[in-house]
Amino acid sequence: MTATTIDSALAQKATQHTSGTQNTLSAIGDLGGRVGLAAIFLLAGVNKVQYYDANAQYLASGGLPEFLLPLVIVFEIVGALALIVGYQTRLVALAFAGFTLLTAALYHNNLADQMQFFMFFKNVAIAGGFLILAANGAGRFSIDAKKQH
């Protein structure tokens, strides 16, 4: 073996190691992002169960009928769990993006109020995270990835 061949082999091995590390970090980041986005909605769904009457009144304050609250609770809890395990991630992420934007429009639309202004754009940012998730998928540590292999 020549020095050039050895250098080339070492460079290839280093590239493979770096690529493997980057893939692992990317997969961990995907999982962490899914869990972070899902946590908001899992906790919100549980809160709606714990404080059902107050949440029913709040739902009605946005012009929606109170009978929708059980559907919202199921959507938030089941959807959050689906995101955490990475099941039907693209579809669930799109549904959450729409839900989050609808929530912003119905409940945080008084942009003259500083708190509502921040809540509105927080929802827009969360929806953006969901759109990225919908575009890129769940990543390696997910049921979706296991189903592909």
FENRA-V154509 format. One record per residue. N is the residue number from 0. RES is the residue in one letter. NEAR is the number of other C-alpha atoms within 8 Angstrom. Layout:
N_RES_NEAR, N_RES_NEAR
//
This chain:
0_M_4, 1_T_5, 2_A_6, 3_T_6, 4_T_8, 5_I_9, 6_D_8, 7_S_8, 8_A_8, 9_L_8, 10_A_8, 11_Q_8, 12_K_8, 13_A_8, 14_T_8, 15_Q_8, 16_H_8, 17_T_8, 18_S_8, 19_G_8, 20_T_8, 21_Q_8, 22_N_8, 23_T_8, 24_L_8, 25_S_9, 26_A_11, 27_I_9, 28_G_8, 29_D_12, 30_L_13, 31_G_8, 32_G_8, 33_R_13, 34_V_10, 35_G_8, 36_L_12, 37_A_13, 38_A_9, 39_I_8, 40_F_11, 41_L_12, 42_L_8, 43_A_9, 44_G_13, 45_V_10, 46_N_9, 47_K_10, 48_V_8, 49_Q_6, 50_Y_8, 51_Y_9, 52_D_6, 53_A_7, 54_N_10, 55_A_11, 56_Q_9, 57_Y_8, 58_L_12, 59_A_10, 60_S_7, 61_G_8, 62_G_7, 63_L_8, 64_P_7, 65_E_9, 66_F_6, 67_L_8, 68_L_10, 69_P_7, 70_L_7, 71_V_9, 72_I_12, 73_V_10, 74_F_9, 75_E_12, 76_I_12, 77_V_8, 78_G_12, 79_A_14, 80_L_10, 81_A_12, 82_L_16, 83_I_11, 84_V_8, 85_G_14, 86_Y_11, 87_Q_9, 88_T_14, 89_R_12, 90_L_8, 91_V_12, 92_A_13, 93_L_11, 94_A_8, 95_F_11, 96_A_13, 97_G_9, 98_F_8, 99_T_12, 100_L_11, 101_L_8, 102_T_10, 103_A_14, 104_A_9, 105_L_9, 106_Y_7, 107_H_12, 108_N_10, 109_N_7, 110_L_9, 111_A_6, 112_D_7, 113_Q_7, 114_M_6, 115_Q_12, 116_F_13, 117_F_8, 118_M_10, 119_F_13, 120_F_9, 121_K_8, 122_N_12, 123_V_11, 124_A_8, 125_I_11, 126_A_13, 127_G_9, 128_G_9, 129_F_13, 130_L_11, 131_I_8, 132_L_13, 133_A_13, 134_A_7, 135_N_8, 136_G_8, 137_A_17, 138_G_13, 139_R_8, 140_F_11, 141_S_12, 142_I_9, 143_D_12, 144_A_11, 145_K_8, 146_K_6, 147_Q_5, 148_H_4
//
